[in-house]
Amino acid sequence: MIKSFAQDIAKIEVGKDWPYSFVRRNGDELGCTWFNGFDIARKRADNDSRYRAYYELILDHVPGMCLSRHDRTAPVSHLPGKPGQVQDSWLTEFDPEHQAAFFTTSETGWTNHELGKEWLIGVFDRFTKEKARNGRDYRLLITDGHSSHVNMDFLEWCDQHRIIVAVFPPHSTHRLQPLDVSLFGPLSTAYTNQLIQWTAKTQGLIGLSKRGFWALFWNVFGSSFSAENIASGWKRTRLLPFDPDVVLSQIMEKTEDESESGDSSVDSLALQQPTARDLRRLIDKVVDRSSKNADRDSRKLKSTLESLQSQNELLLCENQGLRETIFHEKQRRMRGKTLKDYLFDRVDPNSAQVFSPAKVAQVRLKKADLETQKQEEALEKGRQKFEQQQKVAKLKALALEKRRQREAETERRRQAKEARQQEREKNRQIRKVLKRNNRKTMSEMGHRPYVAP
């Protein structure tokens, strides 16, 4: 945190050892505590004086604020990925008309400075500004010490828009943060049950992808983040009604605060098919006990039906699981497209972006329009291709007809030529015969051969 503030103020990168030197130089004005391990840190952080200072800060600086226990901002889902590249396939199950949520990505899957400010402007300010008379009243934002919302850019924007930022003492959210105390516990339990059911349905053959995450999460978010649980979080942390002595007394007595687990019981699912016990009872009623081999036949029939029923139940369960697996595997293999391909909010498309329900709906409409346009263009290309093919076919037909005519003319000329040649050959043969006969006649008459003029 010290390094982050120093870099924001100086506008330069500081060395990795600079924070330690700063602490040594200002040791008389700073209070530092070193912790080893998360759980140990929380235990050591349970300090009465720190907690009392936190409550005094809330009481002294925000006495006139009106806090609502029942309203909530929409959840923000962080997914691993390049900035702005939220895949449309991840939001297949998301209904922006009936579900309120915001989606974004980061390289690590965790929040950062850019996303922290995007959340502040696009989510917190948007959902609380109206109740603060469009920003004329002060608003209270209680956060932990994460650098994504404890940095100069974040705090300056809050100061300019009348938002007071209160930061929990280090490692104290398990006692002071309403989310940790009353909401995350029920959410974690319910979501774990959803994952168990998912694994049972798919028989563990496929893992849960980003595409299937939202449907499971939304099923448990509404029940876990209920108005009662939200009010309970404010009440158990003694912010509303304001009564810090209860929490402080727990710290002094070193008692552990147990989070509300909520109603996490899962009703057992009744089988729709009759069980082996039902079949046995039915057989006992219908088998005629007065017959000679009634007992043996009854046992034989029972054994057969029990075996068949067990096999049937196993096959039904396996078949259902395989169907679920195939369905989710097909969805998982569908390649998605980034939403920023359809909607850019900034000149720099790689900057941090948070997609709200309205924005997702807008993106879907634009995507549908683009898909329709692509289909129309494909149809137009198909029509043009068909017309071109028809034109080519006509040209080929004309060329074929001309070729046929040329071949017919060539054949006619060939036949005429052959006829003339045959006629000339016939005339030549006739003249030859006449000449030979003439010579023979003249020889017989003893005269000189007569030469025709």
FIPADO-21918 format. One record per residue (C-alpha): residue number from 1; x, y, z. Coordinates in nm, 2 decimals. Example, Ala and Ser with C-alpha at 12.3 -4.5 7.8 and 13.67 -1.06 7.14 Angstrom:
1 / 1.23 / -0.45 / 0.78
2 / 1.37 / -0.11 / 0.71
END
This chain:
1 / 0.00 / 0.00 / 0.00
2 / 0.28 / 0.24 / 0.09
3 / 0.46 / 0.16 / -0.24
4 / 0.13 / 0.22 / -0.44
5 / 0.07 / 0.56 / -0.28
6 / 0.43 / 0.67 / -0.33
7 / 0.42 / 0.58 / -0.70
8 / 0.08 / 0.76 / -0.75
9 / 0.21 / 1.07 / -0.58
10 / 0.56 / 1.08 / -0.74
11 / 0.44 / 0.95 / -1.08
12 / 0.76 / 0.73 / -1.09
13 / 0.85 / 0.37 / -1.01
14 / 1.01 / 0.33 / -0.67
15 / 1.25 / 0.05 / -0.58
16 / 1.15 / -0.27 / -0.41
17 / 1.33 / -0.17 / -0.09
18 / 1.20 / 0.19 / -0.07
19 / 0.89 / 0.10 / 0.15
20 / 1.12 / -0.06 / 0.41
21 / 1.35 / 0.25 / 0.41
22 / 1.04 / 0.48 / 0.44
23 / 0.92 / 0.28 / 0.75
24 / 1.26 / 0.30 / 0.91
25 / 1.29 / 0.68 / 0.85
26 / 0.94 / 0.74 / 0.99
27 / 0.93 / 0.48 / 1.26
28 / 0.84 / 0.73 / 1.53
29 / 0.52 / 0.83 / 1.34
30 / 0.42 / 0.49 / 1.20
31 / 0.28 / 0.18 / 1.36
32 / 0.37 / -0.15 / 1.19
33 / 0.29 / -0.51 / 1.27
34 / 0.43 / -0.81 / 1.09
35 / 0.22 / -1.12 / 1.05
36 / 0.31 / -1.48 / 0.96
37 / 0.03 / -1.67 / 0.80
38 / -0.33 / -1.56 / 0.73
39 / -0.50 / -1.72 / 1.02
40 / -0.23 / -1.61 / 1.27
41 / -0.26 / -1.26 / 1.13
42 / -0.63 / -1.25 / 1.19
43 / -0.59 / -1.37 / 1.54
44 / -0.32 / -1.12 / 1.62
45 / -0.52 / -0.85 / 1.45
46 / -0.81 / -0.89 / 1.69
47 / -0.70 / -0.59 / 1.88
48 / -0.95 / -0.40 / 2.10
49 / -0.78 / -0.06 / 2.04
50 / -0.78 / -0.09 / 1.66
51 / -1.14 / -0.21 / 1.65
52 / -1.25 / 0.07 / 1.88
53 / -1.07 / 0.33 / 1.67
54 / -1.25 / 0.20 / 1.36
55 / -1.59 / 0.24 / 1.53
56 / -1.50 / 0.58 / 1.66
57 / -1.40 / 0.68 / 1.31
58 / -1.74 / 0.57 / 1.18
59 / -1.92 / 0.74 / 1.46
60 / -1.73 / 1.07 / 1.44
61 / -1.72 / 1.12 / 1.06
62 / -2.05 / 0.97 / 0.93
63 / -2.32 / 1.03 / 1.20
64 / -2.58 / 1.17 / 0.96
65 / -2.56 / 0.92 / 0.68
66 / -2.86 / 0.72 / 0.58
67 / -2.76 / 0.36 / 0.52
68 / -2.98 / 0.11 / 0.35
69 / -2.95 / -0.25 / 0.48
70 / -3.18 / -0.41 / 0.22
71 / -3.04 / -0.28 / -0.11
72 / -2.75 / -0.44 / -0.28
73 / -2.53 / -0.36 / -0.58
74 / -2.51 / -0.61 / -0.86
75 / -2.24 / -0.87 / -0.84
76 / -1.92 / -0.83 / -1.05
77 / -1.77 / -1.14 / -1.19
78 / -1.39 / -1.14 / -1.26
79 / -1.27 / -1.40 / -1.51
80 / -0.92 / -1.47 / -1.63
81 / -0.84 / -1.33 / -1.97
82 / -0.70 / -1.03 / -2.16
83 / -0.86 / -0.70 / -2.08
84 / -1.20 / -0.65 / -2.23
85 / -1.21 / -0.99 / -2.39
86 / -1.54 / -1.12 / -2.23
87 / -1.65 / -1.41 / -2.44
88 / -2.01 / -1.42 / -2.55
89 / -2.02 / -1.80 / -2.49
90 / -1.95 / -1.73 / -2.12
91 / -2.28 / -1.54 / -2.09
92 / -2.50 / -1.79 / -2.28
93 / -2.71 / -1.84 / -1.96
94 / -2.72 / -1.48 / -1.86
95 / -3.05 / -1.30 / -1.90
96 / -2.99 / -0.92 / -1.88
97 / -3.37 / -0.85 / -1.86
98 / -3.42 / -1.04 / -1.54
99 / -3.06 / -1.07 / -1.39
100 / -2.84 / -0.78 / -1.28
101 / -2.47 / -0.85 / -1.29
102 / -2.15 / -0.70 / -1.44
103 / -1.87 / -0.89 / -1.61
104 / -1.51 / -0.82 / -1.68
105 / -1.17 / -0.98 / -1.73
106 / -0.82 / -0.94 / -1.61
107 / -0.49 / -1.12 / -1.68
108 / -0.49 / -1.29 / -1.34
109 / -0.87 / -1.32 / -1.27
110 / -0.83 / -1.07 / -0.98
111 / -0.92 / -0.71 / -0.96
112 / -0.67 / -0.43 / -1.02
113 / -0.64 / -0.05 / -1.01
114 / -0.83 / 0.00 / -1.34
115 / -1.11 / -0.25 / -1.26
116 / -1.14 / -0.10 / -0.92
117 / -1.21 / 0.24 / -1.06
118 / -1.44 / 0.10 / -1.33
119 / -1.64 / -0.07 / -1.05
120 / -1.65 / 0.26 / -0.85
121 / -1.79 / 0.46 / -1.14
122 / -2.00 / 0.20 / -1.33
123 / -2.14 / 0.00 / -1.03
124 / -2.12 / 0.17 / -0.69
125 / -2.18 / 0.53 / -0.81
126 / -2.45 / 0.42 / -1.05
127 / -2.65 / 0.23 / -0.80
128 / -2.61 / 0.47 / -0.50
129 / -2.61 / 0.82 / -0.67
130 / -2.99 / 0.85 / -0.69
131 / -3.04 / 0.78 / -0.32
132 / -2.78 / 1.04 / -0.24
133 / -2.99 / 1.30 / -0.42
134 / -2.78 / 1.26 / -0.74
135 / -2.45 / 1.31 / -0.55
136 / -2.55 / 1.60 / -0.33
137 / -2.54 / 1.39 / -0.02
138 / -2.24 / 1.21 / 0.11
139 / -2.21 / 0.83 / 0.07
140 / -2.01 / 0.58 / 0.27
141 / -1.80 / 0.32 / 0.11
142 / -1.64 / 0.07 / 0.35
143 / -1.36 / -0.14 / 0.20
144 / -1.06 / -0.35 / 0.30
145 / -0.71 / -0.23 / 0.23
146 / -0.67 / -0.38 / -0.12
147 / -0.47 / -0.15 / -0.35
148 / -0.74 / -0.16 / -0.62
149 / -0.95 / 0.08 / -0.41
150 / -0.69 / 0.23 / -0.18
151 / -0.49 / 0.44 / -0.43
152 / -0.47 / 0.80 / -0.51
153 / -0.68 / 0.79 / -0.83
154 / -0.96 / 0.60 / -0.66
155 / -0.96 / 0.82 / -0.35
156 / -0.95 / 1.14 / -0.54
157 / -1.25 / 1.04 / -0.75
158 / -1.44 / 0.96 / -0.43
159 / -1.34 / 1.29 / -0.28
160 / -1.46 / 1.48 / -0.59
161 / -1.80 / 1.30 / -0.58
162 / -1.87 / 1.32 / -0.20
163 / -1.79 / 0.95 / -0.13
164 / -1.63 / 0.88 / 0.21
165 / -1.41 / 0.58 / 0.20
166 / -1.36 / 0.39 / 0.53
167 / -1.10 / 0.12 / 0.54
168 / -1.12 / -0.18 / 0.77
169 / -0.82 / -0.25 / 1.00
170 / -0.59 / -0.51 / 0.85
171 / -0.71 / -0.87 / 0.88
172 / -1.04 / -0.77 / 1.04
173 / -1.30 / -0.84 / 0.77
174 / -1.39 / -1.17 / 0.94
175 / -1.54 / -0.96 / 1.22
176 / -1.62 / -0.62 / 1.08
177 / -1.72 / -0.67 / 0.72
178 / -2.09 / -0.76 / 0.67
179 / -2.01 / -0.96 / 0.36
180 / -1.78 / -1.19 / 0.55
181 / -1.99 / -1.22 / 0.86
182 / -2.33 / -1.31 / 0.71
183 / -2.32 / -1.34 / 0.33
184 / -2.01 / -1.52 / 0.20
185 / -2.07 / -1.82 / 0.43
186 / -2.42 / -1.91 / 0.29
187 / -2.30 / -1.83 / -0.06
188 / -2.00 / -2.06 / -0.03
189 / -2.21 / -2.35 / 0.12
190 / -2.49 / -2.32 / -0.14
191 / -2.24 / -2.30 / -0.43
192 / -2.05 / -2.60 / -0.30
193 / -2.38 / -2.80 / -0.30
194 / -2.44 / -2.68 / -0.66
195 / -2.09 / -2.81 / -0.76
196 / -2.16 / -3.14 / -0.59
197 / -2.48 / -3.18 / -0.78
198 / -2.31 / -3.08 / -1.10
199 / -2.03 / -3.34 / -1.05
200 / -2.29 / -3.61 / -0.97
201 / -2.49 / -3.53 / -1.29
202 / -2.19 / -3.53 / -1.52
203 / -2.03 / -3.83 / -1.33
204 / -1.71 / -3.62 / -1.30
205 / -1.64 / -3.67 / -1.67
206 / -1.61 / -3.30 / -1.75
207 / -1.50 / -3.00 / -1.55
208 / -1.70 / -2.68 / -1.49
209 / -1.62 / -2.42 / -1.76
210 / -1.68 / -2.05 / -1.77
211 / -1.99 / -2.12 / -1.98
212 / -2.15 / -2.32 / -1.70
213 / -2.04 / -2.10 / -1.41
214 / -2.31 / -1.84 / -1.43
215 / -2.61 / -2.07 / -1.42
216 / -2.48 / -2.24 / -1.10
217 / -2.37 / -1.91 / -0.93
218 / -2.70 / -1.72 / -1.00
219 / -2.91 / -2.01 / -0.85
220 / -2.74 / -1.95 / -0.51
221 / -2.67 / -1.58 / -0.52
222 / -3.03 / -1.47 / -0.49
223 / -3.10 / -1.69 / -0.19
224 / -2.77 / -1.61 / -0.02
225 / -2.78 / -1.24 / -0.07
226 / -3.13 / -1.20 / 0.06
227 / -3.26 / -0.89 / 0.24
228 / -3.26 / -1.08 / 0.57
229 / -2.89 / -1.19 / 0.53
230 / -2.79 / -0.84 / 0.43
231 / -2.96 / -0.68 / 0.73
232 / -2.81 / -0.95 / 0.95
233 / -2.46 / -0.85 / 0.82
234 / -2.51 / -0.49 / 0.93
235 / -2.66 / -0.60 / 1.26
236 / -2.39 / -0.86 / 1.35
237 / -2.11 / -0.61 / 1.27
238 / -2.31 / -0.36 / 1.49
239 / -2.31 / -0.09 / 1.22
240 / -2.69 / -0.07 / 1.21
241 / -2.81 / -0.04 / 1.47
242 / -2.48 / 0.11 / 1.59
243 / -2.36 / -0.08 / 1.89
244 / -1.98 / -0.15 / 1.88
245 / -1.96 / -0.27 / 2.24
246 / -2.10 / -0.61 / 2.14
247 / -1.81 / -0.67 / 1.90
248 / -1.55 / -0.51 / 2.13
249 / -1.66 / -0.74 / 2.41
250 / -1.61 / -1.04 / 2.19
251 / -1.26 / -0.93 / 2.11
252 / -1.18 / -0.87 / 2.48
253 / -1.31 / -1.22 / 2.57
254 / -1.12 / -1.37 / 2.27
255 / -1.44 / -1.55 / 2.15
256 / -1.46 / -1.66 / 1.79
257 / -1.74 / -1.51 / 1.58
258 / -1.93 / -1.77 / 1.40
259 / -2.07 / -1.67 / 1.06
260 / -2.43 / -1.75 / 0.98
261 / -2.43 / -2.05 / 0.77
262 / -2.78 / -2.01 / 0.64
263 / -3.01 / -2.29 / 0.56
264 / -2.77 / -2.51 / 0.36
265 / -2.97 / -2.83 / 0.40
266 / -3.06 / -3.00 / 0.07
267 / -3.38 / -3.19 / 0.04
268 / -3.32 / -3.55 / -0.07
269 / -3.47 / -3.62 / -0.41
270 / -3.74 / -3.88 / -0.42
271 / -3.71 / -4.14 / -0.69
272 / -3.99 / -4.13 / -0.95
273 / -3.94 / -4.50 / -1.02
274 / -4.07 / -4.76 / -0.77
275 / -3.80 / -4.91 / -0.54
276 / -3.73 / -5.27 / -0.47
277 / -3.91 / -5.24 / -0.14
278 / -4.22 / -5.12 / -0.32
279 / -4.20 / -5.41 / -0.56
280 / -4.17 / -5.66 / -0.27
281 / -4.48 / -5.52 / -0.10
282 / -4.67 / -5.54 / -0.42
283 / -4.56 / -5.90 / -0.49
284 / -4.66 / -6.01 / -0.13
285 / -5.01 / -5.89 / -0.20
286 / -5.06 / -6.04 / -0.55
287 / -4.89 / -6.38 / -0.51
288 / -5.13 / -6.65 / -0.42
289 / -5.00 / -6.81 / -0.09
290 / -5.23 / -7.11 / -0.13
291 / -5.04 / -7.26 / -0.43
292 / -4.80 / -7.54 / -0.37
293 / -4.48 / -7.35 / -0.47
294 / -4.60 / -7.01 / -0.37
295 / -4.31 / -6.94 / -0.14
296 / -4.04 / -7.05 / -0.38
297 / -4.20 / -6.87 / -0.67
298 / -4.24 / -6.56 / -0.46
299 / -3.87 / -6.56 / -0.36
300 / -3.77 / -6.62 / -0.72
301 / -3.98 / -6.34 / -0.85
302 / -3.86 / -6.11 / -0.58
303 / -3.50 / -6.18 / -0.66
304 / -3.55 / -6.13 / -1.03
305 / -3.74 / -5.80 / -0.99
306 / -3.49 / -5.67 / -0.73
307 / -3.21 / -5.74 / -0.97
308 / -3.38 / -5.58 / -1.26
309 / -3.49 / -5.28 / -1.06
310 / -3.13 / -5.22 / -0.94
311 / -2.99 / -5.25 / -1.29
312 / -3.26 / -5.02 / -1.42
313 / -3.19 / -4.75 / -1.16
314 / -2.82 / -4.77 / -1.23
315 / -2.87 / -4.75 / -1.60
316 / -3.11 / -4.45 / -1.57
317 / -2.87 / -4.27 / -1.35
318 / -2.58 / -4.34 / -1.58
319 / -2.78 / -4.25 / -1.89
320 / -2.89 / -3.92 / -1.73
321 / -2.53 / -3.84 / -1.63
322 / -2.40 / -3.92 / -1.98
323 / -2.67 / -3.70 / -2.14
324 / -2.57 / -3.41 / -1.91
325 / -2.20 / -3.47 / -1.99
326 / -2.26 / -3.47 / -2.36
327 / -2.48 / -3.16 / -2.34
328 / -2.22 / -2.96 / -2.14
329 / -1.93 / -3.09 / -2.35
330 / -2.10 / -2.97 / -2.67
331 / -2.16 / -2.63 / -2.51
332 / -1.80 / -2.62 / -2.39
333 / -1.66 / -2.69 / -2.73
334 / -1.85 / -2.40 / -2.89
335 / -1.60 / -2.12 / -2.96
336 / -1.71 / -1.79 / -2.83
337 / -1.64 / -1.44 / -2.96
338 / -1.52 / -1.15 / -2.74
339 / -1.80 / -0.90 / -2.66
340 / -1.56 / -0.61 / -2.74
341 / -1.57 / -0.72 / -3.10
342 / -1.93 / -0.59 / -3.11
343 / -1.91 / -0.29 / -2.88
344 / -1.62 / -0.06 / -2.79
345 / -1.66 / 0.19 / -2.51
346 / -1.33 / 0.35 / -2.55
347 / -1.07 / 0.45 / -2.80
348 / -0.84 / 0.20 / -2.65
349 / -1.01 / -0.14 / -2.67
350 / -0.76 / -0.30 / -2.44
351 / -0.84 / -0.08 / -2.15
352 / -1.04 / -0.21 / -1.85
353 / -1.41 / -0.25 / -1.93
354 / -1.70 / -0.37 / -1.72
355 / -2.00 / -0.51 / -1.91
356 / -2.33 / -0.42 / -1.73
357 / -2.67 / -0.60 / -1.80
358 / -2.78 / -0.32 / -2.03
359 / -2.45 / -0.33 / -2.21
360 / -2.47 / -0.71 / -2.25
361 / -2.82 / -0.68 / -2.39
362 / -2.70 / -0.40 / -2.62
363 / -2.41 / -0.62 / -2.73
364 / -2.64 / -0.91 / -2.80
365 / -2.87 / -0.70 / -3.01
366 / -2.58 / -0.57 / -3.20
367 / -2.44 / -0.92 / -3.24
368 / -2.78 / -1.04 / -3.36
369 / -2.79 / -0.75 / -3.61
370 / -2.44 / -0.83 / -3.73
371 / -2.53 / -1.20 / -3.76
372 / -2.85 / -1.11 / -3.95
373 / -2.64 / -0.88 / -4.18
374 / -2.39 / -1.16 / -4.23
375 / -2.68 / -1.40 / -4.32
376 / -2.82 / -1.14 / -4.56
377 / -2.48 / -1.09 / -4.71
378 / -2.44 / -1.47 / -4.74
379 / -2.78 / -1.50 / -4.91
380 / -2.69 / -1.21 / -5.15
381 / -2.36 / -1.38 / -5.23
382 / -2.55 / -1.70 / -5.29
383 / -2.79 / -1.53 / -5.51
384 / -2.51 / -1.36 / -5.71
385 / -2.33 / -1.69 / -5.73
386 / -2.64 / -1.86 / -5.86
387 / -2.70 / -1.59 / -6.12
388 / -2.34 / -1.61 / -6.22
389 / -2.37 / -1.99 / -6.25
390 / -2.68 / -1.94 / -6.46
391 / -2.50 / -1.69 / -6.68
392 / -2.21 / -1.93 / -6.72
393 / -2.45 / -2.21 / -6.79
394 / -2.61 / -2.00 / -7.07
395 / -2.28 / -1.91 / -7.21
396 / -2.17 / -2.27 / -7.21
397 / -2.50 / -2.37 / -7.37
398 / -2.45 / -2.11 / -7.65
399 / -2.09 / -2.22 / -7.70
400 / -2.21 / -2.58 / -7.71
401 / -2.47 / -2.50 / -7.97
402 / -2.23 / -2.31 / -8.18
403 / -1.99 / -2.59 / -8.15
404 / -2.26 / -2.84 / -8.25
405 / -2.35 / -2.62 / -8.55
406 / -1.98 / -2.59 / -8.65
407 / -1.94 / -2.97 / -8.62
408 / -2.26 / -3.02 / -8.83
409 / -2.14 / -2.78 / -9.10
410 / -1.80 / -2.95 / -9.10
411 / -1.97 / -3.29 / -9.13
412 / -2.19 / -3.15 / -9.42
413 / -1.89 / -3.02 / -9.60
414 / -1.70 / -3.34 / -9.54
415 / -1.99 / -3.54 / -9.68
416 / -2.02 / -3.30 / -9.98
417 / -1.65 / -3.33 / -10.05
418 / -1.66 / -3.71 / -10.03
419 / -1.96 / -3.71 / -10.27
420 / -1.76 / -3.49 / -10.52
421 / -1.46 / -3.71 / -10.48
422 / -1.67 / -4.02 / -10.54
423 / -1.83 / -3.85 / -10.84
424 / -1.49 / -3.76 / -10.99
425 / -1.36 / -4.11 / -10.92
426 / -1.67 / -4.25 / -11.09
427 / -1.62 / -4.03 / -11.40
428 / -1.25 / -4.12 / -11.41
429 / -1.33 / -4.49 / -11.41
430 / -1.59 / -4.44 / -11.68
431 / -1.34 / -4.25 / -11.90
432 / -1.08 / -4.51 / -11.83
433 / -1.32 / -4.79 / -11.94
434 / -1.43 / -4.59 / -12.25
435 / -1.07 / -4.53 / -12.35
436 / -0.98 / -4.89 / -12.31
437 / -1.28 / -5.01 / -12.51
438 / -1.20 / -4.75 / -12.78
439 / -0.85 / -4.88 / -12.81
440 / -0.97 / -5.23 / -12.83
441 / -1.22 / -5.15 / -13.10
442 / -0.96 / -4.96 / -13.31
443 / -0.71 / -5.24 / -13.28
444 / -0.97 / -5.49 / -13.40
445 / -1.05 / -5.27 / -13.71
446 / -0.68 / -5.23 / -13.79
447 / -0.70 / -4.86 / -13.80
448 / -0.51 / -4.59 / -13.62
449 / -0.65 / -4.50 / -13.29
450 / -0.90 / -4.23 / -13.29
451 / -0.83 / -3.94 / -13.07
452 / -1.13 / -3.76 / -12.95
453 / -1.12 / -3.39 / -13.00
END
